Amino acid sequence: MTGQRIRDLRKEKRISQTELANVVHVSQQTVTAWENDKAEPSSSAISKLADFFGVTTDYLLGKTSTPQFTAKHENDIQETLKNMIEGLTNDTSLAYLKNGSEEIDEESAALLKSSLESTLRQAQILAQQKFTPKKYRK
């Protein structure tokens, strides 16, 4: 799993095993062993690889199936979330939240924000899957 992900990420960046080896300060043979699942990268190598590829260490290790969002996607999610929250708390907005006749409490507002953010992230993942050409899907 780890080896396949390293190989896929390296090919996405269009770099050779030798170039990746130079980044992580190991030999090209070590990168080959990782990619063929003959050896596991050390924790420091995993950290360097994750930083270089812009993914989480959990993704590299196979603990999650989704790499980290790119900076642009993250900014889009945060901007949309900010706009939604501002719209929900605006007194003049039709969406002004009231629980009966009381304003929504802080805990409920935090839960709503968390839920909206989770929904936006899931929508981003689905959009990426939908618009990724079939030949690039895994």
N, C-alpha and C positions, 0 to 999 in steps of 0.2 A: 504494500500500500504506500509506504513512505517513498520507496524507490520510484514507483510509477508517478507519484505526484511531483517528485523532484524532476524527473525526466520531462513530464508534461509542461511544467513551469519553465524549465530551461528552453524547451523548444518554442514555447510561446514568446520568450524573449529573444529567440533566434541567436543563441550563443552556444558555443561549443563546450564540451566537457572541460577542456583545458582552460577556457576563459572562466568558467564557473569555479574550477579548482583554484585559480589565482585569486578570485574574490574571497573564497573561504579559507585560503591558505592551506590547502591540502594538495595531494598529487592527483593527476588525471585518473590514475588507476583507482584511487579511493572513490572518486565520483562515479566511475564505472561500477564499482562494487556496490555502492549505494543504490544506483539505478537498477541494478540486477538483483537487488535484495540479498546480496551476499554478505553485506555488512550494514550496520546501523550507524548513522551519524551520531557524534557525541552531542551532548546537550548544548555546548557552545557552538558547534557547527549548525545544529538545528536553529538556534537563535540567529546566527548570521544569515542562514538561508532564508528564514522567514522575513528578516529585515530587507534583504536584497530583493526578494520576490514580492514583497508587500502583502504577505499573507500572515495568518496567525500560526503560531507553533502547533496549536491544536489541529489546524487544517493539515499541516505537513505530516503530523503523526497519525492522521486518520481518525481523530476524535470528533471532528466535525466534517460535514460534507460540503460546507460553503466557505470559500475563501473570503477574506475580509473585503468589504466594499472598497472600491477605489475612492480617492479623495473627492472626486467630482460627484460620485453617487452619494457619498456621505454628506456632502454639502447640500445636495438636492433634497435629501431626506430631512436634514435639519431645517432647511429653509421652509419646506412644505409644512413640517411640524410646527414651526414658529408661527407661520401664517394661520394655520388651523387653530392653534391655541389662542392667538390674538383675536380671531373671529369668534371664538367661543366665550371669551371674557369681556368682549366689547359690550358696554351697556346699551348701545344703540342697535346692536345686532339682533336679528331674529333668533339667533342660536344661543342667546344669553342663557346660561345654565341656571336653572332654579330647581331646587328639590322641594316641590310643593310651593311654598312661598319664601323659602329660605335659600340663600346663596349656597352653592355647593361648597363643602368643606375642603380643606387642604389635602387630606388623605385621598378623598374621592377624585380631586383634580389631578393628583399625582398618578393615581391608577389609570385615569382616563388618558393622560399624556403618555404613559408607558404603553398602554394598549394601542393608541394611535401610532406610536413609533414602531411597535412590533408589526402592525398592519402595513405600514408604509414599507418596511424592510421586506416583508413577504411579497408585497406587490412588486417591488424592485426585482426580486429574485425571479418571480414569474415572468416579468417583462423581459428580463435578460434571456430566460429560457425560450420564450416565445419568438424573440427576434434574432436568436443566434442561428445562423444557417445550419442545416442538418449535418453538413460535412464537418462542422466544428463541434458538434455536440458529442458528449461522452456517453 
